[in-house]
Amino acid sequence: MPVSRTKKKEILEALTGALSKAASVVFVNFHGLGVLDAMAMRKSLRSEGVSYSVAKKTLVRKALESAKISGEVPTLPGELAVAYGADLTAPARGVLSFQKKFENKVSILGGVFEGKFMDKEAMLSIAAIPSQKTLYAQFVNLINSPIQGLVIALNGLAEKKSLSNL
């Protein structure tokens, strides 16, 4: 069923607004993805604060042109969806988790990161970055590790000394 001009205009305005406000955008090919799987992916992405919308390539290209993003638009074969959010890595991380889950049905085609177009490889490397909470936990563990080692060593010395006094 063809989309009317007014509906296309609404979609274009929504995409333009979303792309201008988003910190990062991921272009997703979802060829062969079932409806239930797509709904599960949307729900999971939404819980991470990531929006996901399907649109015609021509409308996405027009929205990207109006957003004035630097670089060259990556090739966008197949069915196209756009995942975007305020977090820099959440859209790519969320789509990558479903790319692993649904092999050959969902794939990252490229994206926009910090106002520049990125190719598939760059977006996959961005997707490998852990969430901010995980990075904080890793940092705290890194700081805590030497202190914990010192405490264990001091405790061992104290126990040894108390045993030698008996």
DALINQUI-V688836 format. One record per backbone hydrogen bond with DSSP energy under -1.0 kcal/mol. NH is the residue of the N-H (numbers start at 1). CO is the residue of the C=O. E is the energy in kcal/mol with one decimal. If there is no record, write none. Layout:
nh->[NH & NH]
co->[CO & CO]
e->[E & E]
This chain:
nh->[8 & 9 & 10 & 11 & 12 & 13 & 14 & 15 & 16 & 17 & 18 & 19 & 20 & 21 & 22 & 23 & 24 & 25 & 26 & 27 & 28 & 29 & 33 & 38 & 39 & 40 & 41 & 42 & 43 & 44 & 45 & 46 & 47 & 49 & 50 & 51 & 53 & 55 & 60 & 61 & 62 & 63 & 64 & 65 & 66 & 67 & 70 & 81 & 82 & 83 & 84 & 85 & 93 & 94 & 95 & 96 & 97 & 98 & 99 & 100 & 101 & 102 & 105 & 106 & 107 & 109 & 111 & 112 & 113 & 114 & 116 & 117 & 118 & 123 & 124 & 125 & 126 & 127 & 129 & 135 & 136 & 137 & 138 & 139 & 140 & 141 & 142 & 143 & 144 & 145 & 148 & 149 & 150 & 151 & 152 & 153 & 154 & 155 & 156 & 157 & 158 & 159 & 160 & 161 & 162 & 163 & 164 & 165]
co->[4 & 5 & 6 & 7 & 8 & 9 & 10 & 11 & 12 & 13 & 14 & 15 & 16 & 17 & 18 & 85 & 85 & 112 & 83 & 110 & 81 & 107 & 30 & 34 & 35 & 36 & 37 & 38 & 39 & 40 & 41 & 42 & 43 & 46 & 45 & 84 & 82 & 80 & 56 & 57 & 58 & 59 & 60 & 61 & 62 & 63 & 115 & 28 & 53 & 26 & 51 & 24 & 89 & 90 & 91 & 92 & 93 & 94 & 95 & 96 & 97 & 98 & 102 & 102 & 29 & 27 & 118 & 25 & 116 & 23 & 113 & 70 & 111 & 119 & 120 & 121 & 122 & 123 & 126 & 131 & 132 & 133 & 134 & 135 & 136 & 137 & 138 & 139 & 140 & 141 & 144 & 145 & 146 & 147 & 148 & 149 & 150 & 151 & 152 & 153 & 154 & 155 & 156 & 157 & 158 & 159 & 160 & 161]
e->[-2.5 & -2.4 & -2.2 & -2.5 & -2.7 & -2.4 & -2.4 & -2.8 & -2.6 & -2.3 & -2.4 & -2.9 & -1.8 & -1.4 & -1.8 & -2.0 & -1.5 & -2.5 & -3.2 & -2.6 & -3.0 & -2.9 & -1.8 & -2.5 & -2.5 & -2.1 & -2.3 & -2.6 & -2.4 & -2.4 & -2.8 & -2.7 & -1.8 & -1.5 & -2.6 & -3.2 & -2.5 & -1.2 & -2.1 & -2.9 & -2.1 & -2.3 & -2.5 & -2.3 & -2.0 & -1.2 & -1.7 & -2.3 & -3.2 & -2.7 & -2.4 & -1.5 & -2.6 & -2.7 & -2.2 & -2.4 & -1.8 & -1.3 & -2.2 & -2.2 & -1.5 & -3.1 & -2.0 & -1.6 & -2.2 & -3.2 & -2.1 & -2.6 & -2.6 & -1.1 & -1.1 & -2.2 & -3.3 & -2.1 & -2.1 & -2.0 & -1.9 & -2.1 & -1.5 & -2.4 & -2.4 & -2.3 & -2.5 & -2.3 & -2.6 & -2.3 & -2.1 & -2.3 & -2.7 & -2.0 & -2.8 & -2.2 & -2.1 & -2.3 & -2.3 & -2.2 & -2.7 & -2.4 & -2.2 & -2.1 & -2.5 & -2.5 & -2.2 & -2.4 & -2.3 & -2.1 & -1.9 & -1.3]
